[in-house]
């Protein structure tokens, strides 16, 4: 520093003061001191040529501004710091280059200082004179490049100006900034132009500080042009986003205004109403066609008044509207007229079902009572039988015969009580139960509702649906059925309920007590033959899109099909096998085969593979007995085998996947035969050193129940006497004293014996009544013996009994 420098005048300023031949003197206020107060800023640096308002905390920076106010030049150095806030700044946080400013106005208000500064020139911090607030330092000024700009600088200046012009339409704030710049400087001042352009951008404070620290003009303009182009791209992206959002908002606003105008026009013309009025009018129109109870009418009036007061956008409005929608859509007091014609009902049942004469008789009796009463109501029919015997289709036929609407739903696997009685309205998504939904879909208050698979209903922590059904299926209670959602009494007494089940064991006793049980025992081979001819084969041909009579199966082939591939109680398996045949015939017809395609018994193996059912008559010899069993698929024959495996020790072994009850029956049969061996004509010493093995085929099929008691005893006795039994099938429970107790499923067991070709059967005496209820066509050709004690079996089992 020279003495002149210490006086505040630089050599560059003296040279700049002389321009051409004119000599200009420097004013005292234009002389910049070399020792100045320093003010830190943390947001962004200031550039020369700017007039910037500052807002500072009076408590921290009052001393610094007081120093500036007391000085002659009112000069202040503003420097960017690296710290987060200016209050935390230390000398090491300051960037080396800042901007010297002249303070024009200081105003204090509410603990803050409002300062207007004019940014003059760059400076570099030399030596710190005061390292605490108020900061003070010895500085060196960095003058702006002087002289006329060269062509390259002019080119960069034009590029900067053009980029600013592109920015102006994208951000209107740039227009005001540009006007203020042009008031003080011209576009031919490239140094201030580059600083001004940098200050326009939203670049980071570090990027702006880099521009401030570049004193050379050309590199500074290059850096500024990069920042301007980045700003331009950002502004274009923002403009695009803003335009997209505005278009969406304008479209929504336009649609909203148009809808409101449309509503107003329609209301003025009287051709439409607002949503609330339209809903209320719709509910009122529905109510005019209904006969509500007094309780329901009162509730509807209350809910309608509530709906009139609620805002359409409130959640409670939608809850109330849905509730009224359900109340008014239910068929209160609307009943379809029954077609009480017994002949018509008989004709419909015969048309839809072949055989099942006992079932049709029971249904016609039920309908006849309804005809005498003038209405069919108050009873619940339970159709019980193996799969595929036509339980569901009988329900359809009953509805058709009565001329009522039909609604079916399955309760199999249902575990939630709310499925029956509905959810309370306090829950989100609450709905009425299945029965009120059935009423809504049927449109009448007296439809036929079928509850399928009622024996498979479940229970869980959600409740017990079977118990919830008690109120629905009790004629004494369902006149006032209460659904949790509706919370109103609805009359279900005119509904005809038809339930289906495969077995009665799993149905709770109180529920079973409310129903009229009708057993469907299944079909014998002759009935299956007629069903296949009249119903199943024509239906499969029609489903395949073939011409009528495209497949021809004679009686012999159908018998072989039934015996070898579809021996179960129902006809579902038979229909599947016929469908498989028809599909293969469809392929052959496309391969130029000529209809009708005739099949013989020899063709069945080619079409269906090996027979599924084997002939059980091959099992014979001492210790082999044929029993009769009941399964969920209907009746079945059950071969039981007993053998003496060795004589090393005495013992008794059971195999065949037997249940606990059946194991107990085997133990009882073994104990009875062992204790009465001599009386039964067997050698008592046979069992002394005999290890007996009793097996019930097939081993993979679970078996249980007491009805094989006499069969197991007969197998053991046949083994002990080493005498084969006559061709006879039997069923009955045995006791240790030799008494024979009754068993269930007599009808199904007789059909199974007939299916297996066994004509001689032994039944307990106590089952005589059930046998007499079996249809005549099932009993025809069967020789049935009734026994009350095991000793009565001996003459029937052995051709020449040696004991009585």
Secondary structure, DSSP 4 states (H G I P E B T S, - for coil): --HHHHTT--HHHHHHHEETTEE-PPPGGGPPPSEEEEEEESS----TT-EEEEEEEHHHHHHHHHHHHHSSS-EEEEEEBSSSSGGG--GGGB-SEEEEEEEEEEEEETTEEEEEEEEEEEEEEEEEEESSSSEEEEEEEEPPP-S---HHHHHHHHHHHHHHHHHHTT-THHHHHHHHHHHH--TT-HHHHHHHHHHHS---HHHHHHHHH--SHHHHHHHHHHHHHHHHHHHHHHHHHHHHHHHHHHHHHHHHHHHHHHHHHHHHHTS---HHHHHHHHHHHHHTT----HHHHHHHHHHHHHHHHS-TTSHHHHHHHHHHHHHHHS-TT--PPP---HHHHHHHHHHH-SS-HHHHHHHHHHHHHHHHHTS--S-EEEEEE-TTSSHHHHHHHHHHHHT--EEEEE-TT---THHHH---TTSTT----HHHHHHHHH-SSS-EEEEETGGG--EETTEEHHHHHHHHH-TTTGGGEE-TTT-SEE--TT-EEEEEES-STTS-HHHHTTSEEEEE----HHHHHHHIIIIIHHHHHHHTTPPTT-EEE-HHHHHHHHHHH--SSSSHHHHHHHHHHHHHHHHHHHTTPPSSEEE-GGGHHHHH-S-SS--GGG--STTEEEEEEEETTEEEEEEEEEEEEESSS-EEEEESSB-HHHHHHHHHHHHHHHHTTTTTT--GGGGTT-EEEEEES-TTS-B--STTHHHHHHHHHHHHHT-PPPS-EE--EE-TT-BEE--S-HHHHHHHHHHTT--EEEEEGGGHHHHHHS-HHHHTT-EEEEESBGGGGHHHH-TT-S--
